[in-house]
Structures are given as C-alpha cells and as structure tokens.
Amino acid sequence: MRTHVPTRNKLAAALLSCLGLMALAGCAGPDDFSSRPVNSSSASENGDVHLGESALNSGSLQMAASLFEKTLQTNPDSLEAMLGLGDVAYRSGDMERARLIYLQAEKRAPKEIGPKIGLARVEVRKRHLDEAIAIYRKVLVIQPDDPTASAGMGTALDLQGHHAEAQAVYRQALLAHPDSQSVRIDLGLSLVLSRNAREGANVLIDVVNLPDAPAEARYDLALAFGVIGNTEAAKRILSRDLPAANVEDNLRFYAALRKTYGEYPAAAQPANSTVAAVAPVAEPAVTAPVAPVTNGAVTPLAGFGGQHLPLTQLLAPPNAGLQ
C-alpha cells in the first residue's frame, strides 16, 4: 500500500542522480555546434578545420586540437578553429580552458551565437544553471527558436526541475524545426522526468524508429518503458547497446523507482502498446505508439537536424569528463 506520494521534483531528483551513470555506460555521441560561422578562408585552412571537426566527433581529441591549433597559427582570427579548440577543451573536461577560449571567440565575433552557446554549455556542466539560462535567452533573442540553444536552455530548466517551462521551450523549437533530433529527445526525457512517461515514450518512439537513431534515444525510451512497467520492452531496447550486466542494472533501477514512487503499477501496460512492437536487437526498436497523447502532441519526425549534447550526458556529475 502506498503511503507517500513524492513531489515531481523528488522523482526527477532520483532519476537525475542515476541517469548520469546510464549515460556514461554507453551514451556517447557527437557534441558539436549546429550553427558554425561561415568560413571564407583558404581551401587548405577549411580542410584542416573540417578534418579537426571529424577528429573531434570521432573522439580523437589530440588530433583535433593539433589541427585547430595549426589553423590558428596561420589565421589567428579563424572563428571555426577557435570554437573547435574550445570544443576540444570541453570534451576533455577542462571547463575553465573551454570557457576562456569561448570568451576569446565571443570578443572576436560578438554577433555570432556559437561562442555564446559554448559559454552556456560550460555553465550547465558547472551547474551554474541560472547563468546558462541567461546566456541561452540572449542567443534566442538573436536567433529565435535555434534548436541548439533551445535544447540547451530546456536542459538547464530540466536540471532545475522546471519541466513545464523546459517542455514549452522544446515544443516551441519543434514548431520551427520539426526535424530536430536533439530537441525531440530532450522533450521525451523531460516528459519522463515530469511523470508523464507514456507521453514521453510516444515522443521518443518517433526518434527510435529512425534507422540511425542514437543510443541516448533508445536509453530514454527504455527508461520510459521501465517507469511504466513494461520491463520486457525496456530490456529488448537496452540489449541493443549494452552488455547483459548493464541491462540488468538498469532494470533493477527501474524496478526500484516503481517500488519507491509508485507512479505506475509494476504490471501496467500502455493502452495502445504491444510488447512485440519493440523489435529484437537487430531490428528497429518500435513501430507503434505507446498511448494516445491527448494534448501538446508533436508532429512525427521525418529526419533530424542540429546536434547538441544530450540531456542524459549532462546528468553526469559536474566534474566528470565525457566518455
């Protein structure tokens, strides 16, 4: 018999404290800006920058740093190279160096949003959430509904427990950018954090059904199914990317959440869902909605746009480097 119903923020805090572990278990992904400045420099300089961005996205941080530094030696005003070097520091976990590089870039190009987004991301990682939100607001004045800034601002609001505000930001951005993968993933997780796991699952299914869906979308969908009580579906989704031991750890976490907070009965199944809709490891994850969304629905996802550090990765401890 349930004797205590916690506040939404308490459930969110429990999820936030554990999801970082799940993110670090295998939720690595691209982490570059979606709004890079136009580079009018030489072809060789452009080539070095593009090679640096490829190295950065593949996790070769030292190679990326050397390529960006090479570009800056010949062109100290290259904003793309400067932002790339800031990204290397950020991905390495050196938040202070990243902050200083982004500040320098902002001084060189005060009208560009890239340096500002970099500074805001650093503030989020340092858990200076009010500062991050203030910067993101400035970016959204310059470029309304920018998907990277919207996803970042929503993330900061979610980390503060202001899920309704975060979801309003995500939904507004999706009106302008319906194909933004990062915004949709963060909206889905935000709904789960605010005890709307069925609606969150519906949002995440659109992403997971894409042939190149990222792992974090599947992890978030597994969390939604786990909170609802659809353990078999959660297990199949997690098994696509994680070893059996990690899958079982996550399933125990979901069971503990249900036992402690009791939002959904352990045996509950979403009204329109069939477990068979979640495919085996080698197949796309889901093909049917979990349950009808009565309001605030988002349109189906056709593709995906700007990339951004997923909310699940930002749930790691402030001083933890990205994997």
C-alpha positions as CSV (number, residue, x, y, z in Angstrom):
1,M,0.0,0.0,0.0
2,R,1.4,3.4,-1.0
3,T,1.6,5.8,1.9
4,H,3.6,8.6,0.4
5,V,3.3,10.3,-3.0
6,P,6.5,12.3,-3.6
7,T,6.6,15.6,-5.4
8,R,7.6,15.6,-9.1
9,N,10.9,17.2,-8.2
10,K,11.7,14.3,-5.9
11,L,11.2,11.8,-8.6
12,A,13.1,13.9,-11.0
13,A,16.0,14.1,-8.5
14,A,16.1,10.4,-8.2
15,L,16.2,10.0,-11.9
16,L,18.8,12.7,-12.4
17,S,21.1,11.2,-9.8
18,C,21.1,7.8,-11.6
19,L,20.7,8.7,-15.3
20,G,24.3,10.0,-15.4
21,L,25.5,6.6,-14.7
22,M,23.4,5.2,-17.5
23,A,24.7,7.9,-19.8
24,L,28.3,7.2,-19.0
25,A,27.7,3.5,-19.6
26,G,27.4,4.0,-23.3
27,C,25.6,7.2,-24.3
28,A,28.4,9.0,-26.1
29,G,27.5,11.0,-29.2
30,P,28.5,13.9,-31.3
31,D,29.0,17.1,-29.5
32,D,29.5,19.9,-31.9
33,F,27.6,23.1,-32.7
34,S,24.8,23.2,-35.2
35,S,25.5,26.9,-36.0
36,R,29.0,27.3,-37.3
37,P,30.2,30.6,-38.8
38,V,30.7,30.8,-42.5
39,N,34.4,30.4,-43.2
40,S,35.7,32.3,-46.1
41,S,39.4,31.3,-45.6
42,S,41.6,29.3,-47.9
43,A,40.8,25.8,-49.0
44,S,43.7,24.3,-47.0
45,E,42.5,26.1,-43.9
46,N,39.0,24.9,-44.4
47,G,40.3,21.4,-44.9
48,D,42.2,21.4,-41.6
49,V,39.1,22.7,-39.8
50,H,36.9,20.1,-41.3
51,L,39.4,17.3,-40.5
52,G,39.6,18.7,-37.0
53,E,35.8,18.6,-36.6
54,S,35.8,15.0,-37.9
55,A,38.5,14.0,-35.4
56,L,36.6,15.7,-32.6
57,N,33.4,13.9,-33.4
58,S,35.2,10.6,-33.6
59,G,36.8,11.2,-30.1
60,S,40.4,11.8,-31.4
61,L,40.8,14.9,-29.2
62,Q,44.6,15.3,-29.6
63,M,44.4,15.1,-33.3
64,A,41.5,17.6,-33.4
65,A,43.4,20.0,-31.1
66,S,46.6,19.9,-33.3
67,L,44.5,20.6,-36.5
68,F,42.7,23.6,-34.9
69,E,46.0,24.9,-33.5
70,K,47.6,24.6,-36.9
71,T,44.8,26.7,-38.4
72,L,45.1,29.3,-35.7
73,Q,48.8,29.7,-36.3
74,T,48.2,30.7,-39.8
75,N,44.9,32.6,-39.1
76,P,44.5,33.7,-35.5
77,D,41.0,35.1,-36.4
78,S,39.6,31.8,-37.6
79,L,36.4,31.5,-35.5
80,E,35.7,27.9,-36.6
81,A,39.2,26.8,-35.4
82,M,38.8,28.8,-32.1
83,L,35.4,27.2,-31.5
84,G,36.8,23.8,-32.3
85,L,39.6,24.2,-29.8
86,G,37.1,25.2,-27.2
87,D,35.1,22.1,-28.0
88,V,38.2,20.0,-27.5
89,A,38.7,21.5,-24.1
90,Y,35.1,21.0,-23.3
91,R,35.1,17.4,-24.4
92,S,38.3,16.9,-22.4
93,G,36.5,18.1,-19.2
94,D,38.7,21.2,-18.9
95,M,35.8,23.6,-18.3
96,E,37.9,26.7,-17.4
97,R,40.0,26.4,-20.5
98,A,36.9,25.9,-22.7
99,R,35.3,29.0,-21.0
100,L,38.4,31.2,-21.7
101,I,38.5,30.1,-25.4
102,Y,34.8,30.7,-25.9
103,L,35.2,34.1,-24.3
104,Q,38.0,35.0,-26.7
105,A,35.9,33.8,-29.6
106,E,33.0,35.9,-28.4
107,K,35.2,39.0,-28.3
108,R,36.3,38.3,-31.8
109,A,32.8,37.7,-33.1
110,P,30.2,39.3,-30.7
111,K,27.3,38.8,-33.1
112,E,27.9,35.0,-33.6
113,I,25.9,32.6,-31.5
114,G,28.5,29.8,-31.5
115,P,30.7,31.3,-28.7
116,K,27.7,32.1,-26.6
117,I,26.3,28.6,-26.9
118,G,29.8,27.3,-25.9
119,L,29.8,29.5,-22.8
120,A,26.3,28.4,-21.9
121,R,27.2,24.7,-22.2
122,V,30.2,25.3,-19.8
123,E,27.9,26.9,-17.3
124,V,25.5,23.9,-17.5
125,R,28.3,21.5,-16.9
126,K,29.5,23.5,-13.9
127,R,25.8,23.5,-12.7
128,H,25.6,27.3,-12.9
129,L,22.2,26.9,-14.4
130,D,20.8,30.5,-13.9
131,E,23.9,31.8,-15.8
132,A,23.4,29.3,-18.5
133,I,19.7,30.1,-19.0
134,A,20.6,33.9,-19.1
135,I,23.0,33.2,-22.0
136,Y,20.6,30.9,-23.8
137,R,18.0,33.6,-23.6
138,K,20.3,36.1,-25.3
139,V,21.0,33.6,-28.0
140,L,17.3,33.0,-28.6
141,V,16.8,36.8,-29.0
142,I,19.5,36.8,-31.7
143,Q,18.2,33.7,-33.4
144,P,14.7,32.7,-32.2
145,D,14.0,29.0,-31.8
146,D,17.5,28.0,-32.7
147,P,17.4,24.2,-32.0
148,T,20.8,24.0,-30.3
149,A,20.1,26.9,-28.0
150,S,16.5,25.7,-27.3
151,A,17.8,22.2,-26.4
152,G,20.4,23.7,-24.1
153,M,18.0,26.1,-22.4
154,G,15.5,23.3,-21.9
155,T,18.2,21.1,-20.5
156,A,19.1,23.7,-17.9
157,L,15.5,24.2,-17.0
158,D,15.0,20.4,-16.6
159,L,18.0,20.2,-14.4
160,Q,16.4,22.9,-12.2
161,G,13.2,20.8,-12.0
162,H,11.2,23.3,-14.2
163,H,10.0,20.7,-16.5
164,A,6.9,22.5,-17.8
165,E,9.0,25.5,-18.8
166,A,11.5,23.3,-20.4
167,Q,8.8,21.4,-22.4
168,A,7.4,24.8,-23.6
169,V,10.9,25.7,-24.9
170,Y,11.3,22.3,-26.7
171,R,7.8,22.4,-28.2
172,Q,8.3,26.0,-29.5
173,A,11.6,25.0,-31.1
174,L,9.9,21.9,-32.7
175,L,7.3,24.2,-34.4
176,A,10.2,25.9,-36.2
177,H,12.4,22.8,-36.5
178,P,10.2,19.7,-36.5
179,D,13.2,17.5,-37.6
180,S,15.5,18.5,-34.7
181,Q,16.5,15.2,-33.2
182,S,18.2,16.6,-30.1
183,V,15.2,18.8,-29.1
184,R,12.8,15.9,-29.5
185,I,15.0,13.5,-27.5
186,D,15.2,16.1,-24.7
187,L,11.5,16.7,-24.8
188,G,10.8,13.0,-24.4
189,L,13.2,12.7,-21.4
190,S,11.7,15.8,-19.9
191,L,8.2,14.3,-20.0
192,V,9.5,11.1,-18.3
193,L,11.1,13.3,-15.6
194,S,7.8,15.1,-15.0
195,R,6.0,11.8,-14.5
196,N,4.5,11.8,-18.0
197,A,6.3,8.6,-19.1
198,R,3.6,7.5,-21.6
199,E,3.7,10.8,-23.5
200,G,7.5,10.8,-23.2
201,A,7.6,7.3,-24.8
202,N,5.4,8.5,-27.7
203,V,7.8,11.3,-28.4
204,L,10.9,9.1,-28.2
205,I,9.4,6.4,-30.4
206,D,9.5,8.8,-33.4
207,V,13.2,9.1,-32.9
208,V,14.0,5.5,-32.2
209,N,12.2,4.4,-35.3
210,L,14.8,6.2,-37.4
211,P,17.4,3.9,-38.9
212,D,20.3,6.0,-37.5
213,A,18.7,6.8,-34.1
214,P,21.3,7.5,-31.5
215,A,21.8,5.3,-28.4
216,E,20.6,8.0,-26.0
217,A,17.1,8.0,-27.6
218,R,16.9,4.3,-27.0
219,Y,18.1,4.6,-23.4
220,D,15.5,7.3,-22.7
221,L,12.7,5.1,-24.3
222,A,13.8,2.2,-22.2
223,L,13.6,4.4,-19.1
224,A,10.1,5.4,-20.1
225,F,9.0,1.8,-20.6
226,G,10.8,0.8,-17.3
227,V,8.9,3.5,-15.4
228,I,5.6,2.4,-16.9
229,G,6.4,-1.2,-16.0
230,N,6.9,-2.6,-19.5
231,T,10.1,-4.4,-18.4
232,E,10.4,-6.7,-21.4
233,A,10.2,-3.9,-23.8
234,A,12.8,-1.9,-21.8
235,K,15.1,-5.0,-21.8
236,R,15.0,-5.5,-25.5
237,I,15.8,-1.9,-26.2
238,L,18.7,-1.8,-23.8
239,S,20.1,-5.0,-25.1
240,R,20.8,-3.4,-28.5
241,D,23.7,-1.4,-27.0
242,L,24.6,-2.6,-23.5
243,P,26.0,-5.8,-22.1
244,A,23.7,-8.1,-20.1
245,A,25.1,-7.0,-16.8
246,N,24.4,-3.3,-17.5
247,V,20.9,-4.1,-18.8
248,E,20.1,-5.9,-15.6
249,D,21.4,-3.0,-13.5
250,N,19.1,-0.6,-15.4
251,L,16.1,-2.9,-15.0
252,R,16.8,-3.1,-11.2
253,F,16.9,0.7,-11.2
254,Y,13.6,1.0,-13.0
255,A,12.0,-1.5,-10.5
256,A,13.4,0.5,-7.6
257,L,11.8,3.6,-9.0
258,R,8.4,1.9,-9.4
259,K,8.6,0.5,-5.9
260,T,9.6,3.7,-4.2
261,Y,7.4,6.2,-6.1
262,G,4.5,4.0,-7.3
263,E,3.5,6.3,-10.1
264,Y,2.7,3.4,-12.4
265,P,1.7,-0.2,-11.3
266,A,4.6,-2.6,-11.9
267,A,2.4,-4.7,-14.3
268,A,0.9,-1.8,-16.2
269,Q,0.9,-1.8,-20.0
270,P,0.2,1.3,-22.1
271,A,-3.2,1.3,-23.6
272,N,-2.1,1.0,-27.3
273,S,1.2,-0.8,-26.8
274,T,2.2,-4.3,-27.7
275,V,5.5,-5.6,-26.5
276,A,6.0,-7.1,-29.9
277,A,6.2,-3.6,-31.3
278,V,9.7,-3.4,-29.7
279,A,11.8,-5.3,-32.0
280,P,14.7,-7.7,-31.3
281,V,18.3,-6.4,-31.1
282,A,18.9,-6.4,-34.9
283,E,15.7,-4.6,-35.8
284,P,14.3,-1.1,-35.4
285,A,13.1,-0.6,-31.9
286,V,9.4,0.3,-32.1
287,T,6.7,0.8,-34.7
288,A,3.6,1.7,-32.8
289,P,2.8,4.5,-30.3
290,V,2.6,3.7,-26.6
291,A,-0.6,5.5,-25.9
292,P,-2.6,8.4,-27.4
293,V,-1.3,11.9,-26.5
294,T,-4.3,14.0,-25.7
295,N,-2.7,17.4,-25.9
296,G,0.6,19.1,-26.8
297,A,1.5,16.4,-29.4
298,V,4.4,16.9,-31.7
299,T,4.4,16.1,-35.3
300,P,6.1,12.9,-36.5
301,L,9.9,13.1,-37.0
302,A,11.0,13.0,-40.6
303,G,14.7,13.4,-40.1
304,F,17.0,15.2,-37.7
305,G,18.8,18.4,-37.5
306,G,21.3,20.2,-35.3
307,Q,23.3,18.3,-32.8
308,H,23.7,19.1,-29.2
309,L,25.0,17.4,-26.0
310,P,22.1,15.1,-24.9
311,L,20.4,15.8,-21.6
312,T,21.3,12.3,-20.4
313,Q,25.0,13.1,-20.8
314,L,24.6,16.3,-18.8
315,L,23.2,14.4,-15.9
316,A,26.6,13.1,-15.0
317,P,28.4,14.7,-12.0
318,P,29.6,18.3,-12.8
319,N,33.3,17.4,-12.8
320,A,33.0,14.2,-14.9
321,G,34.6,14.2,-18.3
322,L,32.6,13.0,-21.3
323,Q,33.2,9.4,-22.4
